[in-house]
C-alpha cells in the first residue's frame, strides 16, 4: 500500500488537504451537524422520512472517513475510486429523486466533475 507524506512545499499535498476539507465540510457540518437541513430533505426523498436520519448519518460517517483517508495519504488511487463511486451514486439519486431540492443540478454535476478531476490528478500524480 503506497503512502504519500505531507510535504509543505508540494502543491499535491495542499490539493490533498483541500480535497479532504471538502469531504469533512460536507460530512461533518452539512450532514452530521445538520447545518443545512436540505441535505436531510434530499436523503428523505431517496429513502423515506423514517430512514433519512440514519442514512444521513451513514453518509456523514462515509464522507468523514474519506476525508481522513485522504489526509493519511495511503492508497490514494483507491480512495479517489471510492470517492468517484460515491459521488456518481449520490448525484444520480439526487438528480432522479430530489432535483427540485438542488440549488443548481447542472452546477452540482460540473463542480463534482472538477472535484473528481482534481482528486484523480492528485492520486495519479502521487500514486
N, C-alpha and C positions, 0 to 999 in steps of 0.2 A: 504494500500500500504506500503510495507516494505521499510525501509530506512537503509542504511549501511553507518555509518560515516567513514571518512578517519582517519585511525589510523597509525601514523608514524612507529610504531613497528610491524605492521602486514604485512606479505607478501601478503595477499589478497588485501590490499589497494594498494600496489605497482603493483600488477598484474592488478588491475583495472585501474590504471594510465597508465600502458603500453598498455593495450587494447585501451583505449581512445586515446592515442597518435597515434596509428596506424591508427585509423579512421580519426583523424584530419590531419595527414600527407597525406593520400590518398585523402581525401575530399578537403582540403584547397589547398595544394601545387600542387598535381598532376592533380586535376580536375578544381577547381575554378580558380587557378592562371595559369593553363595550362603549368606547368613546364615540364611535359612530354607529348608532343603532341600525342604520341602513344595512349594515353587514348582516345583522341578525335577521332582518326582514328578507334579505336575499336568500339566506340559508333556509328560512321558513318556507319560502316559495318552492324550494327544491325538495325538502324532506318533510315538510309539515311543521306546524307551530309547536306541537308537543315534543318533537325531536330536535328542534332548532338549537336550543341551549346546549345540549350535549354534543351535537355535531359541530357547533361553533367552537366549543372547547377543544374538540379533536383537531379541527383546522388550526386553531391558535397554537396548540402544542406542536403540531407539524411544522408550522411556519417558524416558531421559535427554535425548534430543533434544526431546521435548515439554516437559520442564522448562526447558530452555534457551530454547526458542521462547517459552514463556510469560513468561520473565524479560525477553526482548527487548522485549515489548510491541508487537510487529509482527503485523498481521493476526490479531487475537485471535479473530475470528469463525471464520476458517479453522482456527486452532489448536484451538479448542474443538470444531469439527466433526470434526476428525481424532480428538480425544480421545473423542468420543462414539462414533464408528465403532469405535475400538479397544476401548473398554470393552464395548460391546454384543457385539462378536465374541468377546472373551475370556470374558465372563460366559456367553455362550451355549455355548461349547465346554466351559468348566469345569462348568457345570450338566449338560451332556449326557454328558461322559465321565469326570468326576472328582468328582462330587457328594459321595462319601464322604470325600474328602480335604479338603473345605472345612470350615472351623470353623463357619460359620453361613451356609448358602446364602441364606436369606431376609435375614439381616443384611447379607451382601455386596451383594445387589441394592439394598437400601434405602440403604446407605451410598454406593454408587456413584450412585444416583439423586440423592441430596443433593449429592454431589460435582459431578456434572454440572450440577445446577441452579445451584450457586454459579458454576461456570465460565461457563454461559450468561448469568447475571445480569451477571457481570463483562464478558464480551465485548460484550453488547448495550448495557450502560451506557457503555462506553468507545468502542464502535465507531461 
